[in-house]
């Protein structure tokens, strides 16, 4: 049997909310859809370079974000692209306060953050469909994109100069000596030396490797070093480094080289340097690139906010980027929307990542579907007896089998339910009510998909999703043969009309219908709960809170 996880919780299901239960989550779902970004959209790769979305392939690494615990911030993590596809979709175009232009399909999810508007004091916080975002709303911004075209020759020259002025050494022997002027760069990081040698060679200077005996507070040690040992080459190299161009690419390269030599990252970007010409040079170049350097007694600091940190790494691309682990940081930056335009259908790229998130044009975006149960199922194998043993070890009467869609694996599901029933367990099965099969279960919790779950009409999954999302015949069979509840996830008041139409068609007893608000954060759920409770009281429906969100947030295994 294919599954993704077991966990022990108190969230229960329906009338069993609050009852200790063991959840067994199966893999695979038979309903799929996706959301997409416009062709040409730049996606932030894990090396902090911007890559057009159409150039990404499965296996590539990009920047994503995950919430580690309830109430915690979305933390940046490297994540892998698992699927891409091309389709056509109705579009929405946005312009933000800082000039970020972003185009995506109408159902694409962006992370809206708390903000105030003149029209409402209750603002949806969390993932929000693009078509529902309006003027004045704010979305999470990870790193505003920049035109990162770089003149390679100027950048490499800057990097060589930054490294040489940070860790290099020009010195003179006795003037009478034939080769009295020399240069040396000694480092423990051999890869930086190799990069220096390569860049210098392209500029016409051939440095050679030789060991350097270094005297430090722990005594003598031997380090690898690069050398220029003729006066002609050393003096020429020195003149070439000093005659730098006033060029953005050069400034970026110099800061990268100086950071590789003297920099560190401990929650903020720092350069260790005493007062002098090189420290002032770092301050000047950083300011020319739009940073706000702070002069400290032992060096320079370049801000501590996430966008500033990421911007430095992205703009300057120091060679030691991999050494400084910035993963796990979060961004509280936001961009307010100043213009929204609903556009015609265009060709777009569907990008799906392992984390379910990525950064497009600087804005945090979300995949469609739950990756571990749908388009990227974890597919762990388990035998019938292994599953029974894993469930019974919790010494818990109530078991909830969920998914994915459990009835896809109908043979295995029937065997598991029979074994659990024989051991005295109360069995609840969560299903989208599109497949029927007789199994030993005590409660069937049906969750028919409303139209709010549909992808755009020209999505490659639209026809199959729309055709298969509601199966009245299956719902009737479950209602006739089992104790049931019919649960609907409600996003807006207009969804109630669709629920009532289905209720009349089948029919479904009002006391069997359970309404649950759509949302993955308490802030997102709160405003919906108010009007949804009133609807339940008016029509005799039951209300179901999202207990796991209230207690643990949008987190697995709880």
N, C-alpha and C positions, 0 to 999 in steps of 0.2 A: 504494500500500500504506500502511496506517495503522500508525504506530509511535510509540514514546515516546523511545527512546534507543539509542545505541551506546556501548560502553565496552570497554576493553582490560583484562584482569585475569588473575590466575593461579588463580582459584578453580576453574576447570574445572567438570566435571560428572561425578559418579560416579567411575568408575575413572580419569577424567582430571583429578581434583582435583590442583592444583599445576601443571598444564600450562598455559602461556600460551595464552589463548583470547580471541577477540573475541565479545562478547555483543551480540546484536541483539534488542531487546525490542519485540515487537509490541503493539498495543493490543487491548482488548476481551477479556472473559471471559464464558463462557456459564453460569457458576454464580455466584449472588449470594445474599447474606443481609445482615441488618443487626441492630444492637443499639440499645437505646433507653433513654430516661429517662422517669420518670413525668410525667404532666401536672402542671403547677404548679412543676416544677423550675426554679430560677432559674439562668440562664446569664449569665456575665460578658461583657458587650459590650465592644467595643474602646474605648469612652469610659468604661470602668470603672463602668458602671451595671449593675444586675441586671435582667434581662429574663426573664419567664416563657417557657419553651421553646416553648409553643404560640403565642406572639406573634412568633416569629422567622420570617423568610421568606428564600428564596434571594436573595442579594445583600447581606444584612445582614452587618455585621462584628462578630466576636467575638474573644476572646482565645484563642489556641492556643499550642502549645509544640512546638518542633522541636529535635532534637539536631544540632548543626552538625558535630561530628567525633567520632571514636571516643574514648570515655572522657569526653567532654564532658557538661556538664549540659544538661538540657532547657531551652531558652531561650524566653522568651515572645515571641510574634509575633502581629501582627494577622492574622486569617484570615477568609475569606469563607464564609458558609453557601451550599452548592451544592444541597442537597436536603433536604426535610422530608417526613415521611409519618406517618400515624396507623395503629397496629395494636394487637393485644392480645398480651400475653406473660406468662408466669409471672414473679413479682416477687421481689426480695430487698430488705429494708429494713435500713438500717444506722443506728446511733447511735455518734458518736465521743465522745472524752473531753471535748471542749469543747462538746458538745451539738448538733453538726451532724447533722441528720436527712436521710438521702439514700435515695431509692428508685429502682430501675432494674430492667431485665429481667435474668434470671439469667445471660445470656451477655454482658452489658455489660462492657467492659474498663475497669478502673481500674489506676492505676500503684502497685503495691506496692513499698515501700522496705524497706531492711534494718532488721531489728529482731530481738530475741531473745525467745524464748518458753521456758516451762518444759519444753515437750514436745519441742522440736527446736532444734538449733543451725544447721540448714541451711534457710535461708529463701529462698523464691523472690523474686527481685528483677526487676521489670519489669512488663509488662502482664499482668494476671491477671483471669480471669472472676470476676464478682461472686459467683457460686454457690460458688467455691472459696476465698473469703476467710473467715477465721474470727476468733474473739475474740483480741484481743491483737495482731493484725497491723496494720501501719501503711500508710497510703496517702498519696500526695503531695497536699499541700494548697497551693493557690496563694494564696488569699485567703478567709478565713472570711467567709461572707455575714452581712450585718447588715440590720436593718430601717432602710432609708434614707428612710423617709417624712419629708418636710421641710415645715415651715411656711414657705411662700414669702416672706411679708411679713417674718418675722423673719430669714430667711436673707439676703434682699436688704438689709435694714437693717444686718446684721452686715457684709456685704461692703462696703457703702458706707463704714461706719465704719473697717474695716480698711484700705481704700484711702486714705481721707482721712488717717488717722493715720500711714500709711506714707509716702505721697508728696504728700499735700495740704498746704495752708498757709492757716491763718486769720491775718490780720494787721490791724493798726489804723493808720489815718492820724491826722492831728491831730484831737483830740477835738472841735474846733470845726467840723470839716467835717460836712456833712449825712450823707454815707455813708462814715463813717470805718472801719467794720468790713467786711472783705471776705474772700472765699474763692477760692482758685485751686488747680487740679489740672493740672499740666503733665506730659505723658508723650510719649515717642516712639512708643508703641504706640497708634495712633488707635482701634483696635478696643476697647481697654480704656476709652478715653474715651467712646466711643459707648455701651458697656455701662453705664458710670457714669451718663451722661446719662439713659439709659432707666430704670434703677432709681430714680434721683432723681425723675424725672418722675412715676413711679407713686406715689412718696411725697409728691408735691405740691410739689416744688422744681424750678424750671426754670433750668437752667444753660445758658449760651450759649458757643459756641466763639469764640475769638479767639486770635491768636498771642501767644506769650510769649517775650521776648528773655531768653535764659538766659546767665549768665556762668559759665564753667567754666575748668578749667586749660588748655584749648585755645583759650580766648578766648570771644567771644560767639557764640551760636547761637540760632536761632529754633525753638521747639517749639510744637506745637499744645497748647492748654490749654482747660479749662472754667473758667467764672467765675461767681461771684455778686457783684454789684457794688453792691448796696444793703445798708445796715446791717441793715434789718429782715429780709431774707431770709437773710443770712449768719448773724446771731445766732440766728434761729429754727432754721436748719439745724444750727448748732453745738450748741444745746440738745438738739435731737432726737437727734443722734448720741450725745451723752453719756448720755442717759437710756435706756440699753440694757436690755433684759429679760434675766433670768437663764434663758436658754432654749438648749437644745442646738442648735437650728437657727441661732440667732444666733451661738453660738460657732463653728459650722462655717463660717458665712458670713464672720465676722470673720477667721478664720485663712486662708480662701481669699483674701479681699481683701488681707490683710497679705502673703500669699505673692506675690500678683500684683504688689504694690508693692515688696517687699523680699526676695523669696525666690529660690532657685536650686536646681537639682538637678544634682549631679555625683557620682552614686552614693549620695547621701544627701540628705535634705530639709534645707535650711538657710534661716534668716532672718538677714539682715544688719541688726544693730541694736545701738547702744551701750547702756550701762546707762541705765536710766530707766523711766518709767512704762509705756511701750509694750512694752518688752522683757519686763517683769514680767507685763504683760497677756497677751502671747503665751504665756508659760510657764504661767500660770494656766489659760487657755482650753484649751491643748493637754492639760494634765493632766485637766481636766474631761471631755475626750473620750476619755480612756483612753490617750493617748500618754505616752511617757516622755521629756520634753524634757531635753536636756543644755545647761546654760548655759556658753557659751564666751566668750572675751574679746571677740570681734567679732560675736557673735550667738548664735543658738540652733540646735541640731541635733535633728532628730526621728528618731533611729534610722537604721540602715542595712540592715536585713534586708528582703527582698523583700515579705513580708506587710505590714510597717510602711509601706513606700513606697507600695505599692498601696492600702493602707487610707487613707492620707492623701488620695491623689488621688480615691479612690472616695467617701470620706466628705465631704470638703470641696469637691470639684469646682471647683478654681480655674479662672478663665476662661483662663489661660495654659497650660492642660493640654497643648495641642498643641505648645507651644514646647519643652517639656522631654521629650526622647525617652528613655523608659525601656525601649523594646523591646530585647531581647537579654539582659536580666537573667534570672537563674534563681532558682528557689526550692528550698531544701532543707527547708522546713517539712513537717511530717507530722502526721497525726491518727491516733491509735490507735483501733481499733474496740472498743467496749465492749458492743455488743449487735448480734446478727444475727437476723433473722426471715425465714424463707422464706414468702412469701405467695401468695395465689391469683392467677389471671390477671386483669390489669387493662389498660385502654387506656393506651398509652404513645405517645410521640413519638420517631420516628427522626430524628436530626439528623446531617447529614453536612457536613463542612467541608473546605476545600481542603487544610489541613494534616493532616487526619486526627485532630485533637484539639480539645478545647474544655474549658472549666471549668464544671462544673455543681455548684451548692451548694458552691462553693469547692474541689471535688475535681477533679483532672485526669482527664479521660475520653478515650476513644479511639473513633474511628469503626470501622465494619467495613470490610473490603476494603482493597486498596491503591488509592488514588484515581487514580493516573496510569495504571493498567492496567484498571480495572474500571468503577466507577460514574461516574468523572469522567476518562475517558481523555483524554490530551493530543492524540491524533488528528493528529499531524503527518503530512503526506503526503510520500511519497518514491517515485520511479520505480524500476523494476527496476535500471537501470544506475546510478542514484545510490546505491542500496543496495549494489550490488556494489563500486562505487568507494570508498564509505565503509568497507567491510569490508576490502578488499584494501590500503588505504593503510597498515594496521597491519603488513603483511608477516608475517602470522601464519597458520599452517596450520590451526589448530583454530577452528571457528566454532560457537557455541551460539546457536540461535534459540529464544527463550523468549517469555513473554507476561505477562499476558493468556493467551489460548489461540491459538497460531499457526494451528491447523487451521481456525479460523473463516474466515480469508482463504485458502482452500485453493488457488485459482487462482494468486494472487500467490506463495504459499509454494512451490508446485511449480516455478514459473518461477525463483524465486530459488535454490532448491536445485539445480536443473539447471545454472544459470549458475555457481554456486560449485563444483559437482562437476567441471565441465569445466575449471576453473582449478586443480584439484588440492587443494581444501580438504577437510578432514575435517569432516563436518557432524553435529552433535548437535541433536536437537529435543526440547525439554521440552514435555510435553503432559499434560493431566489425563486423557487416554485415554478421552474421550467421543465423539471424532470420528475416523474413519479415512479416510485418502486415501493413495494411493501417491505417494511423493515420493522423490527421490534423497537418501537419508540413510544415514549409517554407524552411528549409534547413536540409538535412540529411548529417551528417559528418561521413563518414565510415572510420574505421581504421582497415583494414584487418591485421591479424597477420602474419608477415614474419617468415621465418625459424629461425631467431635469437631469437624468443620467445620460441622455442621448448625446453623442458627438454631433458636430455640424452635419447637415444633410448630405454633403458630398464627401464625408469621411469614408474611408474604405471599409469601416465596420458599421456604418450607419444602417444600411439595409438589414444586415443580419441582426444587429442589436435591436432595431425597431420591430422587426418581424418576430424576434424570439423573446423579448423582455417580459411580455405578459402572456401567460397561457391559462385562460379561464378554465379549460378542462382539467388541467393539473391542479389548480387551486380547489376546484370542486371535489376532486378525488380525495385530497388531503382533508378537506372540511368534513366529508362524509365518513371518513374512516378513523380519524385521529382527533384527539384534543388539540386545538390549534390556536394560534394567534397570528394575525396578519399585520405585520409591522411595516410602516411606511416612513422613510426618511424624508422629512419635509424641509424645503429650502425657503419657500415663500408662500404667502396665503393663497396664491393662485393654484398651488398644487392640490388644494382641498377639493376643487371642482373635479379633477381627474380621479381622486380617491372616491368621491361620492358616485361618479359615473360607474366605476368598477364595482363598487359596493352594490349598486342597483342591478348591474348586469348579471352577477354571479348567482345569487346574492350573498353578501357577507354580513353576519350579525354585527350590529354596532359595537357590542361589548367585546367582540373578538378583535376589533381594530385597535392597533397601538400606534401612536404617532411619536416620532422621535425627531428632534431638531438636527439639521445638518450643521456640522462644524467639528473642528478638531482642537479648539481652545475654549476655555471658560468665557473669555471675552467675546468670542464669536457666537457662543451659544446663548448667552444671557438675554440679548434683545429678542431672540426668536422664542425663547421659553415663555415670555410674557403673553404674546398673542396666541401661541400654540396651546397653552393651558386653557385660555378662554374658549378656543374652538373645541377642545375636548369636552369641556363642561356643556357647551351648547348642543353638541351632537351625540353625547353619550359615549365618546371614544375614551380609550385609556391613554395616559401619558407615560412615556418612558424616558427617564433622564439618561444621559451618557455618563454613567457612573465612573468608568475608567478615566474619562477626560477630566472630570471634576477632581478625582483623587490623584491620578498619576500624569495627566496630560496625554499628548499624542505619542504614546510609548508602547512598544511591543511587550508581550509576555506578562501582562498584568490583568 
